[in-house]
Amino acid sequence: MRPYPPLFRLASTAYHRLRGGMRSLNPDTVDALARAFELAQGEDAAAGTGEPFGDYYEFGLFRGYTLFKAYEIAARRGLDATRFYGFDSFEGLPAATGPDAVDGRFFEGQFACSRAEVEQHLASAGMPMARTRLVEGFFEASLTAELKASLPRRKARIVLVDCDYYTSTRTVLHWLGDLVGFGTVLLFDDWDSYDLEPGRGQPRAFEEFLEAHPSLRAEALGPYPRHGASFVLRGRA
């Protein structure tokens, strides 16, 4: 992989400051979310069990755009009981360490947006804040057993993991644990951010998650352009 020049950090920071407002870094994410909700709701209808749909989890919010779009998609599909959980440091990325410290493409503070700004974006857009919970902090510190115990024991049905790093993705998947299961749709917005180099990024974290949960297998969904990937969890025969 090529090294990123020293001025990349300055240029990236300036670019995102100039392009303010609630928007997505990956326009294809919304389409991938719409397909995920359609698939999950269709499978529920076919199964005919009448079980609740479950909740939406998003890790890495930036300015809150995709969290709001997930709500819009759910609302159009009549999923009025779905809750929305958003997790972010609101300080940007942590410093890249270990296998994530490669070539300077990611850096400390990148994609920062304050909690107050995200909340303002969501409220102005019409997000139902009574059904929304934002959890602040870097994942290694915020994703605790106490936090999980405070949540309703409802299935995480759609999960968007948008946190770039292998280490952060590994932490997210480990914490989710039994919140996910058969039928959960997992979307990885940064699947090939490291050019699919073996042993790096979100593919490595997901491979380790599946190895730790041998009763699960991943069925690839698609398409998800612009370096993303999505999967539905199935049981092994």
PASEBA-1860 file (N, C-alpha, C; in nm, 3 decimals):
! residues 237
1> MRPYPPLF> 0.084/-0.119/0.000/0.000/0.000/0.000/0.087/0.124/0.000 ~ 0.044/0.225/-0.074/0.126/0.345/-0.085/0.111/0.431/0.041 ~ 0.220/0.498/0.083/0.208/0.588/0.198/0.133/0.714/0.160 ~ 0.055/0.767/0.254/-0.016/0.891/0.231/0.075/1.007/0.268 ~ 0.079/1.113/0.188/0.173/1.223/0.213/0.137/1.300/0.339 ~ 0.236/1.371/0.397/0.210/1.445/0.521/0.096/1.546/0.510 ~ 0.077/1.605/0.392/-0.029/1.705/0.377/-0.168/1.643/0.369 ~ -0.177/1.510/0.360/-0.307/1.446/0.349/-0.394/1.477/0.470
9> RLASTAYH> -0.335/1.474/0.589/-0.412/1.501/0.710/-0.472/1.641/0.707 ~ -0.392/1.739/0.671/-0.440/1.877/0.663/-0.549/1.891/0.559 ~ -0.528/1.832/0.442/-0.626/1.843/0.335/-0.757/1.774/0.372 ~ -0.749/1.656/0.434/-0.869/1.584/0.474/-0.950/1.662/0.576 ~ -0.881/1.717/0.676/-0.949/1.795/0.779/-1.018/1.917/0.719 ~ -0.947/1.988/0.632/-1.004/2.108/0.570/-1.123/2.073/0.483 ~ -1.114/1.964/0.410/-1.222/1.922/0.320/-1.351/1.898/0.397 ~ -1.342/1.826/0.508/-1.463/1.793/0.582/-1.518/1.913/0.658
17> RLRGGMRS> -1.432/2.006/0.696/-1.482/2.128/0.759/-1.557/2.215/0.659 ~ -1.506/2.222/0.537/-1.570/2.304/0.435/-1.702/2.243/0.389 ~ -1.709/2.111/0.387/-1.831/2.044/0.345/-1.911/2.005/0.469 ~ -1.974/2.105/0.530/-2.049/2.082/0.652/-2.187/2.024/0.624 ~ -2.270/2.021/0.727/-2.405/1.970/0.713/-2.413/1.820/0.734 ~ -2.535/1.771/0.738/-2.558/1.629/0.762/-2.555/1.556/0.628 ~ -2.450/1.480/0.606/-2.434/1.408/0.480/-2.356/1.281/0.506 ~ -2.355/1.195/0.407/-2.284/1.068/0.418/-2.150/1.076/0.346
25> LNPDTVDA> -2.050/1.007/0.400/-1.923/0.994/0.329/-1.932/0.891/0.217 ~ -2.032/0.804/0.223/-2.050/0.700/0.122/-2.196/0.699/0.078 ~ -2.228/0.762/-0.035/-2.368/0.769/-0.079/-2.434/0.634/-0.098 ~ -2.356/0.529/-0.121/-2.414/0.396/-0.144/-2.466/0.331/-0.016 ~ -2.429/0.385/0.099/-2.470/0.323/0.225/-2.621/0.322/0.241 ~ -2.687/0.429/0.202/-2.832/0.437/0.220/-2.901/0.328/0.137 ~ -2.857/0.307/0.015/-2.916/0.200/-0.067/-2.892/0.064/-0.003 ~ -2.773/0.043/0.052/-2.743/-0.084/0.118/-2.833/-0.103/0.240
33> LARAFELA> -2.857/0.004/0.314/-2.948/-0.003/0.429/-3.089/-0.038/0.385 ~ -3.136/0.025/0.278/-3.272/-0.002/0.230/-3.287/-0.149/0.192 ~ -3.186/-0.205/0.127/-3.192/-0.348/0.091/-3.189/-0.436/0.216 ~ -3.114/-0.395/0.316/-3.107/-0.473/0.440/-3.243/-0.478/0.509 ~ -3.309/-0.364/0.521/-3.441/-0.362/0.584/-3.542/-0.442/0.502 ~ -3.536/-0.429/0.369/-3.628/-0.504/0.284/-3.609/-0.654/0.302 ~ -3.484/-0.698/0.302/-3.456/-0.841/0.320/-3.507/-0.890/0.454 ~ -3.472/-0.819/0.561/-3.508/-0.864/0.695/-3.659/-0.868/0.713
41> QGEDAAAG> -3.728/-0.764/0.668/-3.873/-0.762/0.685/-3.940/-0.868/0.598 ~ -3.887/-0.890/0.478/-3.942/-0.994/0.392/-3.926/-1.133/0.452 ~ -3.812/-1.159/0.513/-3.791/-1.290/0.575/-3.883/-1.307/0.696 ~ -3.908/-1.199/0.770/-4.001/-1.208/0.882/-4.141/-1.243/0.833 ~ -4.184/-1.178/0.725/-4.317/-1.205/0.671/-4.329/-1.349/0.624 ~ -4.223/-1.400/0.561/-4.226/-1.538/0.513/-4.229/-1.637/0.628 ~ -4.158/-1.605/0.737/-4.154/-1.695/0.852/-4.286/-1.695/0.927 ~ -4.353/-1.579/0.931/-4.483/-1.570/0.994/-4.485/-1.594/1.143
49> TGEPFGDY> -4.374/-1.564/1.213/-4.368/-1.590/1.357/-4.431/-1.479/1.439 ~ -4.442/-1.359/1.381/-4.497/-1.247/1.456/-4.403/-1.188/1.558 ~ -4.276/-1.229/1.556/-4.180/-1.174/1.652/-4.145/-1.029/1.617 ~ -4.110/-0.947/1.718/-4.070/-0.808/1.689/-3.954/-0.804/1.592 ~ -3.949/-0.699/1.512/-3.845/-0.686/1.410/-3.706/-0.677/1.471 ~ -3.693/-0.605/1.580/-3.562/-0.583/1.640/-3.517/-0.440/1.620 ~ -3.395/-0.411/1.659/-3.347/-0.273/1.664/-3.231/-0.250/1.568 ~ -3.199/-0.122/1.552/-3.093/-0.078/1.461/-2.976/-0.024/1.541
57> YEFGLFRG> -2.857/-0.071/1.508/-2.734/-0.028/1.575/-2.637/0.029/1.471 ~ -2.579/0.144/1.504/-2.480/0.204/1.414/-2.358/0.247/1.493 ~ -2.243/0.203/1.448/-2.116/0.230/1.516/-2.030/0.317/1.425 ~ -2.017/0.444/1.464/-1.948/0.543/1.382/-2.051/0.629/1.310 ~ -2.083/0.746/1.367/-2.196/0.825/1.319/-2.157/0.941/1.228 ~ -2.035/0.989/1.241/-1.993/1.114/1.177/-2.098/1.221/1.209 ~ -2.175/1.267/1.113/-2.271/1.376/1.140/-2.414/1.328/1.161 ~ -2.436/1.197/1.161/-2.568/1.143/1.192/-2.656/1.113/1.073
65> YTLFKAYE> -2.605/1.131/0.953/-2.688/1.118/0.833/-2.744/0.977/0.817 ~ -2.659/0.875/0.824/-2.710/0.740/0.799/-2.799/0.691/0.912 ~ -2.777/0.738/1.034/-2.868/0.702/1.144/-3.008/0.754/1.114 ~ -3.016/0.878/1.068/-3.147/0.934/1.033/-3.207/0.861/0.914 ~ -3.127/0.830/0.814/-3.179/0.760/0.697/-3.230/0.621/0.733 ~ -3.163/0.555/0.828/-3.213/0.425/0.874/-3.351/0.441/0.935 ~ -3.371/0.547/1.013/-3.503/0.574/1.069/-3.605/0.598/0.957 ~ -3.569/0.678/0.858/-3.662/0.706/0.748/-3.703/0.577/0.677
73> IAARRGLD> -3.607/0.491/0.651/-3.637/0.364/0.584/-3.731/0.280/0.670 ~ -3.701/0.271/0.800/-3.785/0.193/0.891/-3.926/0.251/0.897 ~ -3.936/0.383/0.901/-4.068/0.448/0.909/-4.150/0.418/0.785 ~ -4.088/0.424/0.669/-4.160/0.393/0.544/-4.210/0.250/0.542 ~ -4.141/0.162/0.613/-4.179/0.021/0.615/-4.270/-0.012/0.734 ~ -4.313/0.091/0.807/-4.407/0.070/0.917/-4.345/0.011/1.043 ~ -4.213/0.022/1.058/-4.144/-0.036/1.174/-4.139/0.067/1.286 ~ -4.255/0.092/1.344/-4.268/0.201/1.440/-4.219/0.167/1.579
81> ATRFYGFD> -4.186/0.041/1.605/-4.135/0.003/1.738/-3.983/-0.012/1.740 ~ -3.920/-0.001/1.624/-3.774/-0.017/1.618/-3.706/0.099/1.689 ~ -3.606/0.064/1.769/-3.524/0.166/1.836/-3.392/0.180/1.762 ~ -3.330/0.297/1.781/-3.209/0.330/1.707/-3.099/0.367/1.804 ~ -2.987/0.293/1.795/-2.873/0.313/1.885/-2.754/0.360/1.802 ~ -2.697/0.472/1.843/-2.582/0.527/1.773/-2.463/0.541/1.866 ~ -2.348/0.495/1.821/-2.227/0.492/1.904/-2.116/0.571/1.834 ~ -2.055/0.662/1.908/-1.948/0.742/1.850/-1.868/0.809/1.962
89> SFEGLPAA> -1.741/0.836/1.934/-1.660/0.911/2.030/-1.695/1.058/2.028 ~ -1.748/1.106/1.914/-1.772/1.248/1.889/-1.642/1.328/1.895 ~ -1.530/1.258/1.886/-1.398/1.321/1.880/-1.321/1.277/1.756 ~ -1.387/1.205/1.667/-1.318/1.150/1.552/-1.252/1.017/1.585 ~ -1.172/0.968/1.494/-1.104/0.840/1.513/-1.001/0.849/1.625 ~ -0.980/0.738/1.697/-0.863/0.733/1.785/-0.737/0.720/1.701 ~ -0.623/0.734/1.765/-0.498/0.716/1.693/-0.488/0.574/1.639 ~ -0.437/0.560/1.519/-0.419/0.428/1.459/-0.301/0.358/1.526
97> TGPDAVDG> -0.325/0.234/1.571/-0.220/0.157/1.636/-0.218/0.015/1.579 ~ -0.111/-0.057/1.607/-0.103/-0.197/1.565/-0.127/-0.214/1.417 ~ -0.212/-0.311/1.379/-0.234/-0.338/1.236/-0.307/-0.226/1.164 ~ -0.364/-0.129/1.238/-0.433/-0.017/1.175/-0.339/0.096/1.138 ~ -0.219/0.097/1.196/-0.121/0.203/1.168/-0.038/0.160/1.048 ~ -0.085/0.194/0.930/-0.023/0.141/0.809/0.047/0.249/0.728 ~ -0.030/0.345/0.679/0.024/0.436/0.578/-0.024/0.579/0.593 ~ -0.091/0.610/0.705/-0.135/0.747/0.727/-0.271/0.781/0.671
105> RFFEGQFA> -0.343/0.684/0.614/-0.474/0.716/0.557/-0.576/0.749/0.665 ~ -0.559/0.694/0.786/-0.646/0.727/0.898/-0.561/0.790/1.008 ~ -0.619/0.887/1.080/-0.541/0.957/1.181/-0.631/1.004/1.294 ~ -0.571/1.032/1.407/-0.644/1.074/1.527/-0.723/1.201/1.500 ~ -0.852/1.199/1.538/-0.938/1.315/1.520/-1.008/1.322/1.386 ~ -0.975/1.233/1.294/-1.039/1.233/1.163/-1.188/1.203/1.177 ~ -1.271/1.272/1.101/-1.417/1.256/1.100/-1.481/1.298/1.232 ~ -1.423/1.395/1.300/-1.481/1.442/1.427/-1.606/1.525/1.402
113> CSRAEVEQ> -1.704/1.506/1.487/-1.825/1.589/1.488/-1.881/1.582/1.629 ~ -1.907/1.696/1.691/-1.947/1.697/1.831/-2.084/1.634/1.851 ~ -2.107/1.585/1.971/-2.238/1.527/2.003/-2.348/1.631/1.987 ~ -2.323/1.754/2.030/-2.424/1.859/2.019/-2.463/1.881/1.873 ~ -2.364/1.879/1.784/-2.392/1.899/1.642/-2.472/1.782/1.585 ~ -2.434/1.659/1.621/-2.508/1.542/1.574/-2.652/1.546/1.624 ~ -2.671/1.576/1.752/-2.807/1.582/1.807/-2.889/1.691/1.737 ~ -2.826/1.803/1.707/-2.896/1.911/1.638/-2.937/1.867/1.498
121> HLASAGMP> -2.846/1.799/1.428/-2.878/1.748/1.294/-2.998/1.652/1.300 ~ -2.994/1.559/1.394/-3.099/1.458/1.403/-3.233/1.520/1.438 ~ -3.233/1.608/1.538/-3.358/1.670/1.581/-3.417/1.756/1.470 ~ -3.333/1.831/1.399/-3.381/1.917/1.291/-3.439/1.836/1.176 ~ -3.383/1.718/1.153/-3.431/1.633/1.044/-3.560/1.561/1.078 ~ -3.593/1.552/1.208/-3.716/1.485/1.250/-3.695/1.348/1.311 ~ -3.574/1.320/1.357/-3.546/1.191/1.423/-3.626/1.183/1.552 ~ -3.695/1.071/1.579/-3.769/1.055/1.704/-3.672/1.026/1.819
129> MARTRLVE> -3.630/1.130/1.889/-3.525/1.114/1.989/-3.570/1.026/2.106 ~ -3.701/1.010/2.126/-3.749/0.922/2.233/-3.718/0.775/2.202 ~ -3.697/0.744/2.075/-3.662/0.607/2.034/-3.516/0.596/1.993 ~ -3.439/0.698/2.026/-3.299/0.704/1.985/-3.210/0.718/2.107 ~ -3.102/0.643/2.110/-3.004/0.656/2.218/-2.865/0.669/2.158 ~ -2.796/0.775/2.196/-2.658/0.796/2.154/-2.567/0.759/2.269 ~ -2.463/0.683/2.239/-2.366/0.640/2.339/-2.232/0.701/2.302 ~ -2.176/0.779/2.393/-2.055/0.855/2.366/-1.931/0.785/2.422
137> GFFEASLT> -1.824/0.786/2.344/-1.697/0.733/2.391/-1.630/0.647/2.287 ~ -1.498/0.635/2.297/-1.427/0.539/2.213/-1.472/0.399/2.251 ~ -1.488/0.313/2.153/-1.555/0.185/2.175/-1.487/0.099/2.280 ~ -1.355/0.103/2.286/-1.284/0.021/2.384/-1.323/0.057/2.527 ~ -1.368/0.181/2.548/-1.408/0.227/2.682/-1.559/0.226/2.702 ~ -1.635/0.253/2.597/-1.780/0.271/2.613/-1.861/0.143/2.600 ~ -1.810/0.045/2.526/-1.887/-0.078/2.504/-1.859/-0.176/2.618 ~ -1.936/-0.162/2.723/-1.914/-0.238/2.846/-2.029/-0.335/2.871
145> AELKASLP> -2.005/-0.427/2.962/-2.111/-0.519/3.004/-2.225/-0.443/3.071 ~ -2.192/-0.338/3.144/-2.294/-0.257/3.211/-2.384/-0.189/3.108 ~ -2.325/-0.140/3.001/-2.405/-0.078/2.896/-2.500/-0.180/2.835 ~ -2.450/-0.296/2.802/-2.536/-0.398/2.742/-2.650/-0.437/2.836 ~ -2.620/-0.447/2.965/-2.723/-0.485/3.062/-2.832/-0.379/3.072 ~ -2.800/-0.255/3.037/-2.898/-0.147/3.046/-2.991/-0.142/2.926 ~ -2.964/-0.222/2.824/-3.045/-0.220/2.702/-3.158/-0.322/2.711 ~ -3.271/-0.294/2.646/-3.375/-0.396/2.636/-3.320/-0.518/2.562
153> RRKARIVL> -3.359/-0.635/2.603/-3.306/-0.757/2.540/-3.379/-0.784/2.410 ~ -3.355/-0.696/2.314/-3.413/-0.710/2.181/-3.302/-0.735/2.081 ~ -3.334/-0.809/1.980/-3.235/-0.845/1.879/-3.185/-0.723/1.803 ~ -3.054/-0.718/1.778/-2.997/-0.621/1.686/-3.022/-0.676/1.545 ~ -3.118/-0.618/1.475/-3.158/-0.675/1.345/-3.076/-0.620/1.230 ~ -3.048/-0.490/1.233/-2.964/-0.428/1.132/-2.849/-0.358/1.205 ~ -2.726/-0.387/1.164/-2.608/-0.329/1.229/-2.518/-0.269/1.122 ~ -2.487/-0.141/1.135/-2.392/-0.075/1.046/-2.265/-0.046/1.124
161> VDCDYYTS> -2.155/-0.103/1.079/-2.025/-0.084/1.144/-1.941/0.004/1.052 ~ -1.922/0.129/1.093/-1.858/0.230/1.009/-1.746/0.296/1.088 ~ -1.645/0.216/1.122/-1.541/0.267/1.213/-1.400/0.241/1.162 ~ -1.385/0.205/1.036/-1.256/0.201/0.966/-1.158/0.096/1.017 ~ -1.129/0.095/1.146/-1.019/0.015/1.199/-1.058/-0.131/1.224 ~ -0.959/-0.219/1.210/-0.973/-0.357/1.256/-1.001/-0.362/1.406 ~ -0.923/-0.287/1.485/-0.935/-0.295/1.631/-1.072/-0.249/1.677 ~ -1.124/-0.141/1.620/-1.256/-0.092/1.660/-1.365/-0.188/1.618
169> TRTVLHWL> -1.355/-0.243/1.496/-1.454/-0.340/1.449/-1.453/-0.465/1.535 ~ -1.336/-0.512/1.571/-1.325/-0.628/1.660/-1.394/-0.601/1.793 ~ -1.373/-0.483/1.851/-1.437/-0.447/1.977/-1.588/-0.445/1.963 ~ -1.638/-0.388/1.855/-1.782/-0.380/1.830/-1.843/-0.520/1.822 ~ -1.785/-0.607/1.741/-1.842/-0.740/1.720/-1.836/-0.823/1.848 ~ -1.728/-0.812/1.922/-1.718/-0.884/2.049/-1.826/-0.838/2.145 ~ -1.848/-0.707/2.152/-1.949/-0.653/2.245/-2.090/-0.694/2.202 ~ -2.118/-0.691/2.074/-2.252/-0.727/2.028/-2.289/-0.869/2.072
177> GDLVGFGT> -2.198/-0.963/2.053/-2.219/-1.099/2.103/-2.357/-1.152/2.077 ~ -2.430/-1.180/2.185/-2.561/-1.243/2.172/-2.672/-1.146/2.133 ~ -2.641/-1.019/2.110/-2.742/-0.928/2.056/-2.769/-0.957/1.908 ~ -2.673/-1.021/1.842/-2.693/-1.060/1.703/-2.718/-1.210/1.696 ~ -2.775/-1.254/1.587/-2.804/-1.396/1.570/-2.860/-1.422/1.432 ~ -2.927/-1.536/1.416/-2.980/-1.574/1.285/-3.070/-1.461/1.232 ~ -3.043/-1.416/1.113/-3.123/-1.312/1.050/-3.073/-1.171/1.069 ~ -2.976/-1.151/1.157/-2.916/-1.018/1.170/-2.841/-0.982/1.042
185> VLLFDDWD> -2.860/-0.859/0.995/-2.787/-0.810/0.879/-2.676/-0.717/0.928 ~ -2.553/-0.748/0.888/-2.436/-0.669/0.925/-2.383/-0.599/0.801 ~ -2.367/-0.467/0.812/-2.312/-0.388/0.703/-2.179/-0.328/0.748 ~ -2.076/-0.348/0.668/-1.943/-0.296/0.698/-1.910/-0.189/0.593 ~ -1.910/-0.065/0.635/-1.893/0.044/0.541/-1.748/0.062/0.495 ~ -1.655/0.001/0.567/-1.512/0.020/0.537/-1.444/-0.114/0.508 ~ -1.515/-0.203/0.442/-1.469/-0.341/0.424/-1.333/-0.348/0.356 ~ -1.312/-0.268/0.253/-1.183/-0.275/0.184/-1.105/-0.145/0.195
193> SYDLEPGR> -1.117/-0.079/0.310/-1.041/0.045/0.332/-0.891/0.022/0.332 ~ -0.849/-0.101/0.358/-0.707/-0.136/0.353/-0.675/-0.218/0.227 ~ -0.756/-0.193/0.122/-0.733/-0.258/-0.008/-0.738/-0.410/0.002 ~ -0.816/-0.460/0.099/-0.834/-0.603/0.120/-0.702/-0.676/0.144 ~ -0.605/-0.606/0.197/-0.478/-0.671/0.232/-0.502/-0.770/0.344 ~ -0.456/-0.894/0.331/-0.482/-0.996/0.433/-0.435/-0.951/0.572 ~ -0.519/-0.984/0.672/-0.481/-0.955/0.810/-0.509/-0.814/0.855 ~ -0.584/-0.738/0.775/-0.611/-0.599/0.813/-0.760/-0.569/0.804
201> GQPRAFEE> -0.799/-0.463/0.871/-0.929/-0.403/0.854/-1.046/-0.489/0.900 ~ -1.164/-0.451/0.850/-1.287/-0.516/0.892/-1.296/-0.663/0.853 ~ -1.244/-0.706/0.738/-1.250/-0.850/0.707/-1.184/-0.937/0.814 ~ -1.071/-0.893/0.865/-1.003/-0.970/0.969/-1.090/-0.979/1.094 ~ -1.149/-0.867/1.135/-1.232/-0.868/1.256/-1.353/-0.958/1.240 ~ -1.416/-0.957/1.122/-1.535/-1.039/1.101/-1.498/-1.187/1.094 ~ -1.386/-1.217/1.034/-1.339/-1.356/1.030/-1.317/-1.409/1.172 ~ -1.258/-1.328/1.257/-1.235/-1.370/1.396/-1.368/-1.386/1.470
209> FLEAHPSL> -1.464/-1.299/1.443/-1.596/-1.310/1.506/-1.662/-1.443/1.468 ~ -1.659/-1.478/1.342/-1.721/-1.603/1.298/-1.650/-1.724/1.356 ~ -1.519/-1.717/1.368/-1.445/-1.826/1.430/-1.485/-1.844/1.576 ~ -1.517/-1.734/1.644/-1.557/-1.739/1.784/-1.703/-1.780/1.802 ~ -1.781/-1.781/1.693/-1.923/-1.818/1.697/-1.949/-1.925/1.591 ~ -1.907/-2.048/1.616/-1.913/-2.152/1.513/-2.054/-2.191/1.471 ~ -2.155/-2.152/1.548/-2.292/-2.183/1.508/-2.343/-2.090/1.399 ~ -2.267/-1.983/1.369/-2.309/-1.885/1.271/-2.225/-1.896/1.144
217> RAEALGPY> -2.290/-1.865/1.033/-2.217/-1.847/0.908/-2.268/-1.718/0.844 ~ -2.188/-1.660/0.756/-2.223/-1.533/0.693/-2.259/-1.557/0.547 ~ -2.376/-1.509/0.508/-2.418/-1.514/0.368/-2.400/-1.375/0.309 ~ -2.317/-1.363/0.208/-2.286/-1.233/0.150/-2.408/-1.177/0.076 ~ -2.431/-1.048/0.094/-2.535/-0.976/0.023/-2.467/-0.877/-0.072 ~ -2.545/-0.814/-0.153/-2.482/-0.716/-0.242/-2.586/-0.654/-0.333 ~ -2.543/-0.556/-0.410/-2.408/-0.497/-0.408/-2.396/-0.390/-0.300 ~ -2.274/-0.356/-0.266/-2.246/-0.247/-0.171/-2.118/-0.180/-0.222
225> PRHGASFV> -2.131/-0.093/-0.324/-2.012/-0.031/-0.384/-1.936/0.058/-0.286 ~ -1.828/0.116/-0.336/-1.744/0.210/-0.261/-1.691/0.148/-0.133 ~ -1.625/0.041/-0.143/-1.549/-0.027/-0.037/-1.632/-0.084/0.077 ~ -1.762/-0.112/0.058/-1.843/-0.172/0.163/-1.873/-0.319/0.136 ~ -1.934/-0.384/0.235/-1.980/-0.523/0.221/-2.091/-0.546/0.322 ~ -2.183/-0.636/0.289/-2.293/-0.666/0.381/-2.319/-0.816/0.382 ~ -2.367/-0.863/0.497/-2.389/-1.006/0.519/-2.513/-1.025/0.606 ~ -2.579/-1.139/0.589/-2.683/-1.181/0.681/-2.632/-1.305/0.753
233> LRGRA> -2.655/-1.311/0.883/-2.609/-1.424/0.962/-2.709/-1.539/0.951 ~ -2.658/-1.657/0.924/-2.738/-1.779/0.914/-2.683/-1.882/1.012 ~ -2.763/-1.985/1.035/-2.716/-2.096/1.115/-2.645/-2.199/1.028 ~ -2.554/-2.271/1.090/-2.486/-2.378/1.019/-2.572/-2.504/1.020 ~ -2.573/-2.575/0.909/-2.652/-2.698/0.898/-2.594/-2.805/0.988
END
